[in-house]
């Protein structure tokens, strides 16, 4: 994988390869990208990544929200030299793009988070390690070396486990903690429900947990676990799913030992018991701030009053997000929520956004409406599905190149020049 290329160099690279009969590793159009990922993935893998809450209308709202804004390019501006770098929390970043946390990625590729880490490291794109990663954060951090990374936190019922995750993130040289607020309960996701498929039930996406000493202590004695392969009556499907669970389990012990000890199923049950914590409120943030020296961002803010509360409670940043439309059916799009949150916050702390960002024009629009940076999720997951680390790299590199071209062709030579004067709402 090559490092970050300037936009025109990226175009040239693709066209020169095309002259020799080589096509891009992944489609450069996001609609074709998603279609190819669907064809390349299992049904369960694709529905978990692509599906949303309810009737999928929030997923659609995210796209429609971007389409409501139109770019108005300005002419005869010198954009021969372009700079798309930004600074966040004392670190200069090559572009305003971060890789959002996406869990259970081994549903679509065996290298999962490791492949994402390789691609992000090559491009200097910050990776936000998922709380529901398939591999431990330490493994990803080792691949990224000195490149930037953050850690996403789901606040579980165990404060000891939360503290352990934070300590590990600091030890992994993460630059920030992203606390996801909108998933204290799992949303109603019909695509997964109709398949009866929750990846965590098969020990998929538990990499951070089964590598954590506090979580392993919480599991207790696996010998006390029930014999799940015969619970509720025997069936071959149940036995096959149990074998799959044991096979997916990436903790110590090996297949044979774990099959006999029931450790994997005990870990899954403990995760299920402690994962959700709907009782969390604003007052708990004071405790969280005491546990880490890293900047804390709140992900999932959509209402300006919540943005004001975030300021009052001393957080360091906000990510405007509706979880890619996966949690609340019929919710406002992130891009529609962005202007009011930015207006409430001003320049006091950075405001980022995710959900629905699919191309360079979307990135330009988000920045014009006040976002400091954007987080990319599904597109790189589709790239991973198609071509592993190379697919992730290509998707992110294409997005960066398309954004740079959009910025220049709109009349801006750097991020600071992008503002709402370049947009109209249809």
Order of alpha helices (4+ residues) and beta strands (2+ residues): alpha-alpha-alpha-alpha-beta-beta-beta-beta-alpha-beta-alpha-beta-alpha-beta-alpha-alpha-alpha-alpha-alpha-alpha-alpha-beta-alpha-beta-alpha-beta-alpha-beta-alpha-beta
